């Protein structure tokens, strides 16, 4: 009898992103990809030209890659709660773990910036330049904080942003790891002091692990079911 009184569950309704959502996703993916592309181009210039300076020539290519990745991940926008909706159940462990890893990425980025700022404070213009990027660091941290909170609330845009951003972050971290290894090899071969700073190795390993972990967790079947079942029935339907 009680079983007959239970309200039937509604199938998850996939909402296709409209034109504005599509344009915003492409622009956001291109912007993130441009930053990563510039970093990768600088690392490649260091490998091939063995020079310390570089021009951000990889930004256009990175923007194209970021836009393409944003389009590939676009179906993730179709699941999860919408504005004004609340998830009807507690988040799955995979979702909460991914959100905690995003918070860890924020802490790692701010800690890395503080450590470098303390060193560069006595380095003249380099210290001033490092302090000048603080607004960028804070904006990025605020954006990641919104993504972490959005994951807990099962927002489709937050899952999309986390997958795209962490995929690009993983590429950047892997490139920086290779660059660190090559710098270490050169310093050992030519006797250039102690070589690259160990904190750079620790930071990039941490960022790579976080990015891989977030993407893997958000693409698991448990997280997919978590977002698909987080839609509330329309008001006034009583589950019918």
DAFEN-V370715 format. One record per backbone hydrogen bond with DSSP energy under -1.0 kcal/mol. CO is the residue of the C=O (numbers start at 1). NH is the residue of the N-H. If there is no record, write none. Layout:
co=CO nh=NH
co=CO nh=NH
//
This chain:
co=1 nh=5
co=18 nh=22
co=19 nh=23
co=20 nh=24
co=21 nh=25
co=22 nh=26
co=23 nh=27
co=24 nh=28
co=25 nh=29
co=26 nh=30
co=27 nh=31
co=28 nh=32
co=29 nh=33
co=30 nh=34
co=31 nh=35
co=32 nh=36
co=33 nh=37
co=34 nh=38
co=35 nh=39
co=36 nh=40
co=37 nh=41
co=38 nh=42
co=39 nh=43
co=40 nh=44
co=41 nh=45
co=42 nh=46
co=43 nh=47
co=44 nh=48
co=45 nh=49
co=55 nh=57
co=56 nh=59
co=58 nh=62
co=59 nh=63
co=60 nh=64
co=61 nh=65
co=62 nh=66
co=63 nh=67
co=64 nh=68
co=65 nh=69
co=66 nh=70
co=67 nh=71
co=68 nh=72
co=69 nh=73
co=73 nh=76
co=74 nh=77
co=75 nh=78
co=76 nh=79
co=78 nh=15
co=82 nh=85
co=92 nh=96
co=93 nh=97
co=94 nh=98
co=95 nh=99
co=96 nh=100
co=97 nh=101
co=98 nh=102
co=99 nh=103
co=100 nh=104
co=101 nh=105
co=102 nh=106
co=103 nh=107
co=104 nh=108
co=105 nh=109
co=106 nh=110
co=107 nh=111
co=108 nh=112
co=109 nh=113
co=110 nh=114
co=111 nh=115
co=112 nh=116
co=113 nh=117
co=114 nh=118
co=115 nh=119
co=116 nh=120
co=117 nh=121
co=120 nh=123
co=123 nh=126
co=124 nh=128
co=125 nh=129
co=126 nh=130
co=127 nh=131
co=128 nh=132
co=131 nh=134
co=133 nh=137
co=134 nh=138
co=135 nh=139
co=136 nh=140
co=137 nh=141
co=138 nh=142
co=139 nh=143
co=140 nh=144
co=141 nh=145
co=142 nh=146
co=143 nh=147
co=144 nh=148
co=145 nh=149
co=146 nh=150
co=147 nh=151
co=148 nh=152
co=149 nh=153
co=150 nh=155
co=151 nh=154
co=154 nh=81
co=155 nh=159
co=156 nh=160
co=157 nh=161
co=158 nh=162
co=159 nh=163
co=160 nh=164
co=161 nh=165
co=162 nh=166
co=163 nh=167
co=164 nh=168
co=165 nh=169
co=166 nh=170
co=167 nh=171
co=168 nh=172
co=169 nh=173
co=170 nh=174
co=171 nh=175
co=172 nh=176
co=173 nh=177
co=174 nh=178
co=175 nh=179
co=176 nh=180
co=177 nh=181
co=178 nh=182
co=179 nh=183
co=180 nh=184
co=181 nh=185
co=182 nh=186
co=183 nh=187
co=184 nh=188
co=185 nh=189
co=186 nh=190
co=187 nh=192
co=191 nh=193
co=192 nh=195
co=197 nh=200
co=198 nh=202
co=199 nh=203
co=200 nh=204
co=201 nh=205
co=202 nh=206
co=203 nh=207
co=204 nh=208
co=205 nh=209
co=206 nh=210
co=207 nh=211
co=208 nh=212
co=209 nh=213
co=210 nh=214
co=211 nh=215
co=212 nh=216
co=213 nh=217
co=214 nh=218
co=215 nh=219
co=217 nh=220
co=220 nh=224
co=221 nh=225
co=222 nh=226
co=223 nh=227
co=224 nh=228
co=225 nh=229
co=227 nh=80
co=227 nh=230
co=234 nh=237
co=237 nh=240
//
